[in-house]
Amino acid sequence: MSTAFRITQRSVAQRTNSNLQYALSRLAKTQEQLSSGRLISRPSDSPVGTVSALRFRAEIRQTEQFARNADDGLAWLGNADRMLTSSLDQVRRARELTLQGANGSAGPDARNAIALEIEAIRDSLLGIANSQHAGRPLFGGTGEATRPYAPDGSYIADPPGPVVVARAVAPGESVRINITGPEVFGPEGANLFDVLTQIADDLRNDPAGLAGGMNALDERMRGITDALGDIGARTNRLEVMRDRAVDQIGALKHNLSEVEDIDLPATIMDLQLQETAYKAALSATARVLQPSLVDFLR
Amino acid sequence: MSSMSALTTALSALYAQRRGLDVTGHNIANANTDGYTRQRVEFSANAGPTSPAVFSRWTGVGQGVDVAGISRLRDAFLELRSNTEHGVLGELGTRQQILARIELGFGEPSDLGLAAQLNDFYAGWGDIANNPTDLAARRSLLERAGTLTSNIRSSARNLDALRSDLVGQVRAQVDEVNDLARAIAELNHGIVTNTNAGLAPVDLLDQRDLLVSRLAGMMGVTTKPAPGGAVDVFVGGTALVRGSVAEGLRVVDTPAGDDSRRTVSLAWSKDGYPATVSGGTLGGLMAGANDIIDGPDGYLAKLDAFALSLRDMINAAHAEGKDLYGDGPTIDFFTGTGAADIALSSEYLTDPRLLAAAAADGGHADGGNALVIAGFASRADGPDLLYRGMIVELGVQTQTVNRRYAIQHEVTRQVDAARDAQAGVNLDEEMTNMLAYQRAYEAAARFMTTVDQLLDRLVNATGLVGR
């Protein structure tokens, strides 16, 4: 392009300067990418990539929170599961004892002894119903009371209905992680503790009523088994959601890295090429700027 | 032609070649001077009389050489092109620097920018939803809300400081423009005086043109030649320099009104009439302060919109809930009227129980409202979108300016190369000229010796027969 021009030493020097500047700035950019490991260090490096990077980061943070939520929920459900399994064993023992008591061969003393053991089981079950997880009652909903069941076996949590406590595990998706006392132990007035109190009373005073007590106890046992099944199903769901969240975090991090991080071999290759180009420019400069007519005149 | 007049011819040649050598020396001396135009001695052969006389005789041989003048070898059209291109380059370069500083201020994309802090803020609500009665989770959220708002405020402060910086630069550059205008007017005066005295003020012209091109890089100017070699300089149609008279400009910094933002503009010192300036570094600085940072579409306005959207969204959602005392909140979560003063209400820091984590119909330990706010993280609209949009626009804008700057840089370089090719000093050429003048000088001296010997022979060696 410049062959038509007259060329002067100064314009050669200036052009050389600006060319060297350009080569050096490209070298610096590649060097920056290589040392920071990042392809995008400011929005103008790639506006589209920047949006993706911002989105991926937001999604990673959110999905991490979902995984935390799911872990927290799993701890709740696991605790509830352990408590209910243990309560089921005790209810079974109570049923055996009731059967023994209903058997006509047991005398009043024996029945009284059975009644005492059943009362002990009732108190132990009441302890389970009042158990806590991380400072909150496991079966108490969202009420203020830390012990949802009074010593007389009545449910005193507020609000009394089946309150839902849920954990968000995916955008717009949450899983219930609690179960309230009445849902497990039966409705007020006919709950497990009322049934056991009644059985103990019948053992002492009205053995004929024990058959009805047996039926009621069976029903409460079914209630606990159902609750356990429900908890198991929800545990499975939470585990699936947590695993999915963890997988997703991995995939998102991979995506983010694809957008934001350099391709190491390609960048090193680039650096080599630019370094060579820069060296070539320097050596050409050294040759072109040197000679002058002055050297050849005597 | 008499023998004596041959001596005069030789003398004229000695003078002329000496002059040629002088100018070559001057050219070499200024080979690296900015704005210097190479000079050339114009010779003309001194012919005989144009009208034949009655009594004098003329042999038809010329009378030596005359120095007709010294000319500047430059292309006025290329000068103008170069001035225009430098004006555009100056503006783009300034815009580029401003945008780069804004980009640096936001520091996106990273794990430390506002976007990441916003995500942390939402995640904090998620932790509260998991454990609504845990005061530690509440404190942790308040901590994050405090960090978020303080960073929004410091982003706004950075932009504001950048604007003040730009206004300061505008002031400094306007002072420089006024100095340049005065210097150009003075040089104009010198040029006209010299021209009228019959001298060729070539170096004054060079200096003047250099100042005009410096002025053109700072603001878009048009020039018009005036009598006597002077040049008039116009800014937006009004004369900044007319002959030997220079006008002045001053900076007008208008504060924000009820429904207008701050502006910085220029006015003529003589009558206060607004001056229209576009292009050049000054144009770039003013566009930076008035449009890029503080315009209706500027980044301060965008940051404000983001802050207000965040404030309104969170306040509205928070007001729906219920605190640990069982009451609905009476105090806004975020206060402030824009990005510059958005803050977390201090009441919540004093008593984290006041955070309305529970849904209005939920129990004491309910986390329904916190769950709703945590869910905003996946909302497609709202503050996140505004913020992302702002960052993307910043990226696109900067990228565009960077590209335009690179192109303009190349264009300017080529125009400058073409101009320098015309006006610059080529040392090889000067060396060749120097040789030519030196040889001519030597030959003229030899001619003079020859004529001298002829005269010597005639005066001292003739008529001596028989002596």
Interface residues (C-beta under 8 A of the other chain):
Chain A: M1 S2 F5 R6 I7 T8 Q9 R10 S11 Q14 R15 S18 I40 R42 P43 S44 D45 S46 P47 V48 T50 V51 A53 L54 R55 R57 A58 R61 Q62 E64 Q65 R68 N69 D72 A134 G135 R136 G141 T142 G143 E144 D158 P159 V163 V165 A166 R167 A168 P171 G172 S174 E260 S292 L293 V294 L297
Chain B: A31 N32 L99 A100 E103 L104 F106 E108 P109 D111 A115 A116 L118 N119 D120 Y122 A123 G126 D127 A129 N130 N131 P132 T133 D134 A358 G362 G363 H364 A365 D366 G367 L371 A374 G375 A377 S378 D384 R388 I391 V392 L394 G395 V396 Q397 T398 Q399 N402 R413 Q414 D416 A417 A418 D420 A421 Q422 G424 V425 N426 L427 D428 M431 T432 L435
